[in-house]
Structures are given as structure tokens and as C-alpha cells.
Amino acid sequence: MNRSAASLSFALVLAASGLAAAEELRPLKLEAVDQVIEQNDRAVQACARAARGRDTLAVILHLEIDGDGKVVAAVPTSEKASAESACLSRVARKLHFPSTGTVSRVDYPFMLTPQLRR
């Protein structure tokens, strides 16, 4: 192989590896976030026990997830703090998401449904 062909091959390998690295550094997809939170629905719904009313309650949390999938921040987007939002923040900080190599930020609506008593 001559020098220019070898250089071209090397450049193509570098470009391909750069594309692979760029794909690894994408933030989490919402589907992945949904899946992890749904897998932990029992812990999420435990926060509904603190709910005073009988209606479904939506609490939106701003989640910041590091590149290793660890939640480093879980803060309610509402200025009004509640027992439910504090509980959900604690639950969210314990969640582990797939690694992406980059920070993911998402505002996620947690739906709390009251348990029906029989």
C-alpha cells in the first residue's frame, strides 16, 4: 500500500471512530428515562401516600443525569415545594440510568395516583 492510500485509510478509521464516539456522547433519550422510571414505579407511587387529596397529582422534576447514569440533581420546577416533590427528589436521586458519557438534562412529569381503598 502506498503512503497516500495508507494515509487515506488512517483518516477513514479516525473519522469512523469519531462518529462512534460522537454517538456515545448523546444525552439520554426520553424513552430510556421513561423505562427506568417505570421500572421504579413502586417507589415513585410510595410518594403518593403523602398526598392529601384523592386526585392524581403531577410533579415535574428537573433531572440532571451525569455521563455514568447517576442522578446528580432532582429539583421540582415549581417554586412551591411539597412533601410529594421532596419525596420524589429523594427517589429520583437513587435511580440509575444507562451511561451516555455526557450530561443529560430533562424535565420529567411524575404522576402520582392515590390508592383506592376497598
N, C-alpha and C positions, 0 to 999 in steps of 0.2 A: 504494500500500500504506500503510495507516495505521501509526501508531507502535507499537501493541501487536502487530500482525502482524509488523512488521519485527523487533521485539524477540524474538518467539517464534521466527522464522526464525533469527535470530542465535544464540539459545540452543540450537536443534536442531543447528546447524552445530558449535557448540562441543562439545556432547555427543557428536556423531558423531566429531569429531576426537579427543576424549578417549578414546573407545573404541578408535579405531585406534592411538593412542599406547600405551594400556594393553596391547593385543595385541602390539605390538612389544617391550615390556619383559618378556616372559615368558622364563623360563630355557629352555635348550635341551631339546628332547625327547630321550629316550633313543634313539629311532630315529636321530636326527641324529648323536648321539655314536657309535652303532654304525657308521653309514655311514662316517664319517671314519676311524675306527679300522680298519675292514675295508679301506678303500682304502689303508691304510698297513700292511697285514698283513706284508708282506715285511720291513719294518724291525722290526716287533714280533717276528716269529719269529727274526730275527737274534739277539735276546737269548736264545733257547733254546740257542744254541751254547755259552753259558756254563753251561748246566745240566749238572750232574754225573750225574744219573740218566737213566734211559730212560723214565721215566713223564711223563705230562702234568702240567704244573705250573700252578697258578692263582696269580696275584699280583694282589691288589686294591690299586689306587691311588686315593687321594682326589685328584680333579682339580678345580681351581678355574680357570674359564674366564671371562675378562673380557668385557665387552659387545661388544668388537670381534672376539671369537673366538680371542683369544690365550690360551694356557695360561700362567697366572702361578704355579701351584703344582701339583706332581705328587709326592705323598708316599705311600709304602706305608702301609697301615693296620695292618700287622703291626709289632710293636715290633722284630722280628728282621730286620735288614737283610741283603740278599743281593746277590750280583753281578747276578742277574736283575732284582731290583727297582731297583737303581741304573741298569742299562741301560734298563729300561722308563721310568724317570723322565726320562732324557735324551731318549728317543724322544718321549715324551708332550709335553715342553716345546716340541718342534719342530712339533707338529701345529697346524693352523689350522681352527677350526670356524666355522660361519655366525655372523654378527653378530646379536646379540639386543638390544643396548642395556642389558643388565643382566648381573650376575654369575651364572654357573651353577656349581653345586657337585654333583659326582657321585662316588660310589664305584664304580669300574669294574673288573670282573674280567678281567684279561688272561690268556688261555690260551696257554701255551707248549707246543708239541708237539715232541718230539725228532724229528729227521730219521731216516728209516730208511736204513740203509746197505745197499747191494746188492752 
